[in-house]
C-alpha cells in the first residue's frame, strides 16, 4: 500500500471542534428558517379580510384561528421557495460532480476521472475480477444464506474472504464449510472498520487495478445479476471507482418491518430518479477498485481524517458513509445501478431500531462535521438541515391538529387542507408502489408513516444532544436467527436502467 506523502495533518483545532457542535449549528439554522417563515406568513394572516375566531384553552391560553385557506400569494411563495432550495442544492451537487470528473489536481483529487483515464491510457490491467470481503461478528446463523447468494452470481467471485471478528460462535467454521477463506482478526478493538482495515492491509498489495473488492455485510443476500452488472460497468469505464448496491428490506417483522421496507423502497426509488448517482456507498454491498481504496489509505491523516494507511476511519460510527465522502473528496466517479440490488436485515424491535438509527444519525452528523462544508459535502449538510426542518414542521403539524381539535366546538372540513392531504397521500402511495399491495395500503393510511417519521425525528434530536454532550454510543449488535431461503418479499417491479452517472 502506498505510504502517505508528508504534509499537514488533517485535524486542526477547528476540525476537532466542529463535529461536537455540528448538531447545534444545524438546529440553529432550522430554528432561524422556521422563524423566518413565521414572520413571512403571520402578517398575511393578520391582514385577512375575515375576522379570526378565538377560543380560550385551559382557562389561560387565548387561541386565534382562521377557517379560510391561505392566500394564493402565500401558497405560491411556499412552493417557489421549496423549488428554489431544491434547485440550488442540485446545482451545487452537479457542479461538484463536474469538477470531480474534469479535475487535473493530481494531489488533491487523484481519483478524478480525467486523471485516472490519463494514467491508465494504453494499459491493459486484465479482466475485471472480484474478491469478496465479508466482515462478520457472531453471524454463523445467517452466513450460509449470504454465501449461497454469492455462489449463484454469474460471474462468480474469484475469492470470498470472511473476516471473523472476535467471534464467540462458529462463524469461522461455517465459513470454511461453505468454501470461503477465513481471516480471524487479531486484537481488534475498533469494530467493523478495524476488522476491514486488518484484512485490506493484507489484500490490497496483492491486487491489480482490475481486481475489484466487494465489501458486503454478513446479513445481506445478493440478488441475481448484481456482480454481472458491476463487472460490466467497471469493464466499460476504467475511471469508475465504485459500484454501490441498492438495498431492500427482508420479509417479516410485522408492521415495523413494513415501515422499514417502505423507507428502503423510497430510498431505492430516489437513487433511480438520480440516475444512479451515489448518495452513500452502502455497507450492505459495494464493489471498489483497489486504486480507490489505496488512494483513501494514502490520504488519511493528510487530506482526509483518520489514521495513515487505514482504508476505513475507525473513529467514524458509520464507516460506509464516511468512506463515501472520502472518495468524493478525492474526486472518485461512482454509481449505484438499479440492477445491483441486495436484501438486507431489518430491525425486529423498536429498541433495536432506535439503537441502529441513533448510530446512523450520529455518525452522519459527525462525518459532515469532520469534513466541514465543501462542494462534496454540501448535499449532506442540506439533507441534515432538511431532516431537522422536517422534524420541526411535523411536530408543529401534530401540535396544531391537537390545538384545533380543542379550540373548535364541532368538526370542520377544510377543502384546501383536504386537497393538500390527498396530494400527500398520493405521493406516499406512488413512492412505494413497487413494494406491493401491503406497502401501498400502509402508505395510503398516512398516519402510521407520519408517526414513524416522528420516531426518526426523535432519533435526530437525541443524536444532536448526545453529540453535543460528548456521550458515547455503542453498536448494539443484533443476534440473528437462522434465515430460511425464501424469495424476497415484496417482489419489486423493474426500474428503467439509469444513465451513466457521476459521484
C-alpha positions in Angstrom: 0.0 0.0 0.0 1.3 3.4 -0.9 2.7 5.4 2.0 1.1 8.8 2.6 3.0 11.8 1.4 4.3 14.2 4.1 2.2 17.2 4.7 0.0 19.0 7.2 -2.1 16.8 9.5 -5.9 16.7 8.9 -7.3 17.5 12.3 -6.8 21.2 13.2 -8.5 22.7 16.2 -11.5 23.7 14.1 -11.9 20.2 12.6 -11.8 18.7 16.1 -14.4 21.2 17.4 -16.9 21.2 14.5 -18.1 17.5 14.9 -19.0 18.3 18.5 -21.2 21.4 17.7 -22.5 20.3 14.2 -25.9 19.4 15.6 -26.3 22.7 17.4 -25.3 24.6 14.2 -27.9 22.7 12.2 -30.6 23.2 14.9 -29.9 27.0 15.0 -30.2 27.1 11.2 -33.5 25.2 11.4 -34.9 27.4 14.1 -33.9 30.5 12.1 -35.6 29.2 8.9 -38.8 28.4 10.9 -38.9 31.9 12.4 -38.3 33.4 9.0 -41.2 31.5 7.6 -43.3 32.6 10.6 -42.6 36.3 10.1 -43.4 36.0 6.4 -46.7 34.2 6.9 -48.0 35.9 10.0 -48.6 39.4 8.5 -50.7 37.9 5.7 -52.9 36.0 8.3 -53.4 39.2 10.3 -54.5 41.1 7.2 -57.1 38.6 6.3 -60.5 40.2 5.5 -62.5 37.9 7.7 -62.3 38.2 11.5 -60.3 35.4 13.2 -62.2 33.0 15.5 -60.9 32.7 19.0 -61.1 30.3 22.0 -59.6 30.3 25.4 -57.9 26.9 26.2 -57.3 25.7 29.7 -58.6 28.9 31.1 -55.4 30.8 30.3 -54.5 30.4 26.6 -56.4 32.5 24.0 -56.1 30.9 20.6 -56.8 32.6 17.3 -57.5 30.5 14.3 -58.6 31.2 10.7 -61.0 28.9 8.9 -60.0 30.2 5.5 -57.4 28.8 3.1 -54.1 30.5 2.8 -53.9 33.3 0.2 -52.7 32.5 -3.2 -49.6 34.6 -2.7 -48.6 32.6 0.4 -49.2 29.3 -1.3 -47.2 30.3 -4.4 -44.4 31.7 -2.3 -44.1 28.5 -0.3 -43.9 26.4 -3.4 -41.4 28.7 -5.0 -39.1 28.7 -2.0 -39.2 24.9 -1.9 -38.4 24.6 -5.6 -35.6 27.2 -5.4 -34.0 25.5 -2.5 -34.1 22.1 -4.2 -32.7 23.6 -7.4 -29.9 25.3 -5.5 -28.8 22.0 -3.9 -29.0 20.2 -7.2 -26.9 22.9 -9.0 -24.2 22.8 -6.3 -24.1 19.0 -6.4 -23.9 18.9 -10.2 -21.1 21.4 -10.1 -19.2 19.2 -7.6 -19.7 16.2 -9.9 -18.4 18.0 -12.9 -15.4 19.3 -11.1 -14.7 15.7 -9.9 -14.8 14.4 -13.5 -12.6 17.0 -15.0 -10.2 18.0 -12.3 -6.4 17.9 -13.1 -5.3 18.3 -9.5 -3.4 15.1 -9.0 -2.5 15.6 -5.4 -5.9 16.7 -4.0 -8.1 14.7 -6.5 -6.1 11.7 -7.5 -9.3 9.7 -8.4 -10.8 12.3 -10.8 -12.0 10.7 -14.0 -9.6 12.7 -16.2 -6.6 11.9 -14.1 -7.4 8.2 -14.0 -8.1 8.0 -17.7 -4.8 9.7 -18.5 -2.8 7.5 -16.1 -4.3 4.2 -17.5 -4.4 5.1 -21.2 -2.9 2.2 -23.2 -2.6 0.0 -20.1 -4.3 -3.4 -20.0 -5.0 -4.5 -16.4 -6.7 -7.7 -17.4 -10.3 -8.7 -17.0 -12.3 -7.4 -14.0 -12.3 -10.0 -11.2 -14.0 -9.8 -7.8 -12.7 -10.6 -4.3 -15.4 -10.6 -1.7 -14.7 -9.4 1.9 -17.4 -10.1 4.5 -16.9 -8.7 8.0 -18.7 -11.0 10.5 -19.2 -10.9 14.2 -21.2 -14.0 15.5 -23.0 -14.4 12.2 -23.0 -18.2 12.0 -26.8 -18.4 11.8 -27.2 -16.3 8.7 -23.8 -16.6 6.9 -24.8 -19.7 4.9 -27.5 -17.8 3.0 -25.2 -14.9 2.3 -22.5 -17.2 0.9 -25.2 -19.1 -1.1 -26.2 -15.8 -2.8 -22.6 -15.3 -3.8 -22.2 -18.7 -5.3 -25.2 -18.1 -7.6 -23.7 -15.0 -9.1 -22.5 -15.0 -12.7 -19.7 -14.4 -12.9 -18.8 -15.9 -9.6 -16.4 -14.1 -7.4 -12.8 -15.2 -7.6 -12.3 -15.3 -3.8 -14.5 -15.0 -0.8 -12.9 -13.9 2.5 -14.9 -13.9 5.7 -13.4 -11.7 8.4 -14.3 -13.4 11.7 -14.0 -10.5 14.2 -13.9 -11.5 17.8 -16.5 -14.3 17.3 -17.8 -16.4 20.1 -19.8 -18.7 17.8 -19.0 -21.0 14.9 -18.7 -18.2 12.3 -15.2 -19.3 11.1 -16.1 -23.0 10.9 -19.4 -22.2 9.0 -17.5 -20.0 6.5 -14.9 -22.7 5.9 -17.6 -25.4 5.5 -19.1 -23.2 2.7 -15.9 -22.8 0.8 -14.8 -19.3 2.0 -11.4 -18.3 3.2 -11.3 -17.1 6.8 -9.3 -14.2 8.3 -9.6 -14.1 12.0 -8.8 -10.6 13.4 -6.1 -10.2 16.0 -6.5 -7.8 18.8 -9.2 -5.7 17.1 -11.0 -3.3 19.3 -12.3 -1.0 16.6 -15.3 -2.9 15.4 -16.2 -3.4 11.8 -13.8 -0.7 10.5 -10.9 -2.1 12.3 -11.6 -5.7 11.1 -11.8 -4.5 7.5 -8.6 -2.5 7.8 -6.7 -5.6 9.0 -7.7 -7.7 6.0 -7.4 -4.9 3.4 -3.9 -4.1 4.6 -3.0 -7.7 3.6 -5.1 -7.9 0.4 -4.6 -4.6 -1.4 -0.9 -5.0 -2.2 -1.7 -8.3 -4.0 -4.4 -6.9 -6.2 -4.2 -5.3 -9.7 -6.2 -2.3 -10.8 -9.0 -4.6 -12.2 -9.1 -6.9 -9.2 -12.1 -5.3 -7.6 -13.0 -5.7 -4.0 -16.6 -6.3 -2.9 -17.3 -5.4 0.7 -20.6 -6.8 1.9 -22.4 -7.4 5.2 -22.8 -10.9 6.6 -26.6 -10.2 7.0 -27.1 -9.4 3.3 -28.2 -11.6 0.4 -27.3 -10.5 -3.1 -29.9 -10.6 -5.9 -29.1 -12.4 -9.2 -27.3 -10.1 -11.6 -25.5 -7.9 -9.1 -21.9 -8.9 -9.9 -22.7 -9.2 -13.6 -23.9 -5.6 -13.7 -21.0 -4.3 -11.5 -18.3 -6.1 -13.6 -19.9 -4.8 -16.8 -19.9 -1.2 -15.5 -16.2 -1.4 -14.4 -15.2 -3.1 -17.7 -16.8 -0.4 -19.8 -15.5 2.5 -17.7 -12.0 2.3 -16.3 -12.5 5.6 -14.5 -15.3 4.2 -12.4 -14.0 3.7 -8.9 -17.0 2.1 -7.1 -20.4 0.4 -7.8 -22.8 0.6 -4.8 -25.7 -1.6 -4.2 -29.4 -0.6 -3.7 -30.8 -2.3 -0.7 -34.3 -3.5 0.2 -35.6 -5.0 3.4 -36.1 -8.7 4.2 -39.6 -10.0 4.7 -41.3 -10.3 8.1 -41.3 -8.3 11.4 -44.9 -7.2 11.1 -45.8 -3.5 10.9 -42.3 -2.4 12.0 -40.8 -4.4 9.2 -43.3 -3.0 6.6 -42.4 0.6 7.8 -38.7 -0.1 7.2 -39.3 -1.8 3.9 -41.3 1.3 2.7 -38.5 3.5 3.8 -35.9 1.5 1.9 -38.2 1.3 -1.2 -38.4 5.1 -1.3 -34.6 5.2 -1.0 -34.2 2.9 -4.0 -36.6 4.9 -6.0 -34.7 8.1 -5.1 -31.5 6.6 -6.3 -33.1 5.5 -9.6 -34.5 9.0 -10.1 -31.0 10.4 -9.6 -29.9 8.0 -12.4 -27.8 6.0 -10.1 -25.9 9.0 -8.6 -24.4 7.8 -5.3 -25.5 9.2 -2.0 -24.0 6.5 0.2 -21.9 3.6 -0.9 -23.9 1.2 1.3 -22.1 -1.2 3.6 -24.6 -3.9 2.6 -22.7 -4.4 -0.7 -20.3 -2.2 -2.7 -17.6 -3.0 -5.2 -14.4 -0.9 -5.1 -11.4 -0.7 -7.4 -8.2 -1.2 -5.5 -6.9 2.1 -6.8 -9.7 3.9 -4.9 -9.0 2.1 -1.6 -5.3 2.7 -1.9 -5.8 6.4 -2.6 -8.0 6.7 0.5 -5.5 4.9 2.7 -2.7 7.2 1.4 -4.7 10.3 2.1 -5.7 9.5 5.6 -4.2 11.9 8.2 -3.3 14.4 5.4 -6.2 15.2 3.1 -8.7 13.0 4.9 -9.5 12.3 8.5 -8.2 9.1 10.0 -5.0 7.1 10.6 -2.5 7.0 7.7 -2.6 3.6 5.9 -6.2 2.8 7.0 -8.9 2.5 4.4 -11.7 3.0 7.0 -11.7 5.7 9.6 -12.1 3.8 12.8 -13.4 6.9 14.6 -16.5 7.0 12.3 -19.7 5.4 13.6 -21.0 5.0 10.0 -17.9 3.8 8.1 -19.7 3.4 4.8 -21.0 7.0 4.8 -17.5 8.3 5.8 -15.8 6.3 3.1 -18.3 7.7 0.5 -17.4 11.2 1.5 -13.7 10.4 1.4 -13.9 9.0 -2.1 -16.0 12.0 -3.3 -13.4 14.3 -1.7 -10.7 12.6 -3.8 -12.8 13.1 -7.0 -13.9 9.4 -7.4 -16.6 8.5 -10.0 -19.2 6.2 -8.5 -22.6 4.8 -9.4 -25.4 2.7 -7.8 -27.2 0.9 -10.7 -30.8 -0.2 -10.3 -29.9 -3.8 -11.2 -27.4 -4.0 -8.3 -29.9 -4.9 -5.5 -29.5 -6.7 -2.2 -31.8 -7.7 0.5 -30.7 -6.7 4.0 -31.7 -7.2 7.6 -34.4 -5.2 9.3 -34.5 -4.4 13.0 -37.0 -6.7 14.7 -37.9 -4.4 17.7 -38.3 -0.7 18.3 -35.4 -0.8 20.8 -33.1 -2.3 18.2 -34.3 0.2 15.6 -33.7 3.1 17.9 -30.1 1.9 18.6 -29.4 1.4 14.9 -30.8 4.7 13.7 -29.1 6.6 16.6 -25.8 5.3 15.4 -26.6 6.1 11.8 -27.8 9.6 12.5 -25.0 10.5 14.9 -22.4 9.0 12.5 -23.8 11.2 9.7 -23.6 14.3 11.8 -20.1 13.5 12.9 -18.9 12.8 9.4 -20.1 16.2 7.9 -18.7 17.9 11.0 -15.3 16.2 10.4 -15.2 17.2 6.7 -16.8 20.7 7.1 -18.8 22.4 4.4 -17.3 21.7 1.0 -18.8 21.1 -2.5 -18.5 17.3 -1.9 -20.4 17.5 1.4 -22.9 20.3 0.6 -25.7 17.9 -0.2 -25.1 16.0 3.1 -25.4 19.3 5.0 -28.6 20.1 3.1 -30.1 16.7 3.9 -29.4 17.1 7.6 -30.9 20.6 7.5 -33.9 19.1 5.8 -34.3 16.4 8.4 -34.2 19.0 11.2 -36.6 21.3 9.5 -38.9 18.4 8.7 -38.9 17.5 12.4 -40.0 20.9 13.4 -42.7 21.0 10.7 -44.1 17.6 11.6 -44.1 18.3 15.3 -45.8 21.7 14.6 -48.4 19.9 12.5 -49.3 17.4 15.2 -49.4 20.3 17.8 -51.7 22.4 15.6 -54.0 19.4 15.0 -54.4 18.9 18.7 -54.9 22.7 19.4 -57.5 22.9 16.6 -59.5 20.0 17.9 -59.5 21.6 21.4 -60.3 25.1 20.0 -63.4 24.3 17.8 -66.8 23.1 19.1 -67.5 20.9 16.0 -65.5 19.3 13.3 -64.9 21.5 10.3 -63.9 20.2 6.9 -61.4 22.4 5.2 -61.4 21.8 1.4 -57.9 23.3 0.9 -56.3 21.1 3.6 -58.2 18.0 2.5 -56.9 18.6 -1.0 -53.4 19.1 0.2 -53.6 16.0 2.3 -54.9 14.0 -0.7 -51.9 15.0 -2.7 -49.6 14.0 0.1 -51.3 10.6 0.4 -51.0 10.1 -3.3 -47.3 10.8 -3.2 -46.9 8.3 -0.3 -48.6 5.6 -2.4 -46.7 6.3 -5.6 -43.3 6.2 -4.0 -43.8 2.7 -2.5 -45.8 1.3 -5.4 -43.1 -1.3 -6.3 -43.3 -2.7 -2.8 -46.7 -4.4 -3.4 -50.2 -4.0 -2.1 -49.3 -4.1 1.6 -46.9 -1.2 1.2 -49.5 0.8 -0.7 -52.2 0.1 1.9 -49.9 1.3 4.7 -48.9 4.4 2.7 -52.5 5.5 1.9 -53.4 5.5 5.6 -50.7 8.2 6.1 -50.8 8.3 9.9 -48.6 5.2 10.7 -45.9 6.5 8.5 -46.2 10.0 9.9 -45.7 8.5 13.4 -42.7 6.5 12.1 -41.3 9.8 10.8 -41.8 11.4 14.2 -39.9 8.5 15.7 -37.0 9.2 13.4 -37.2 12.9 14.3 -36.8 12.0 17.9 -33.7 9.9 17.0 -32.3 13.0 15.2 -32.9 15.2 18.3 -31.3 12.6 20.6 -28.3 12.3 18.3 -27.8 16.1 18.4 -28.0 16.1 22.2 -25.6 13.1 22.5 -23.0 14.5 20.1 -23.1 17.9 21.8 -22.6 16.5 25.3 -19.9 14.1 24.0 -21.8 10.9 25.1 -20.5 7.6 23.9 -22.6 5.3 21.7 -22.4 1.5 21.1 -23.0 -0.8 18.1 -25.7 -2.9 19.9 -25.2 -6.0 17.8 -28.4 -7.8 17.0 -28.3 -11.6 17.4 -29.8 -13.2 14.2 -31.8 -16.3 13.9 -31.2 -18.7 11.0 -32.7 -17.3 7.9 -34.6 -19.6 5.6 -34.1 -19.4 1.9 -37.1 -17.5 0.5 -37.8 -15.2 -2.4 -37.5 -11.6 -1.4 -40.8 -10.1 -0.4 -42.3 -7.8 -1.7 -41.5 -8.6 -5.3 -40.1 -5.5 -6.8 -41.0 -4.4 -10.3 -38.1 -3.4 -12.6 -36.9 0.2 -12.8 -35.6 1.5 -16.2 -31.8 1.3 -16.3 -30.2 4.6 -15.2 -27.9 6.6 -17.5 -24.2 6.7 -16.6 -23.8 8.9 -13.5 -21.1 10.6 -11.5 -20.0 10.6 -7.9 
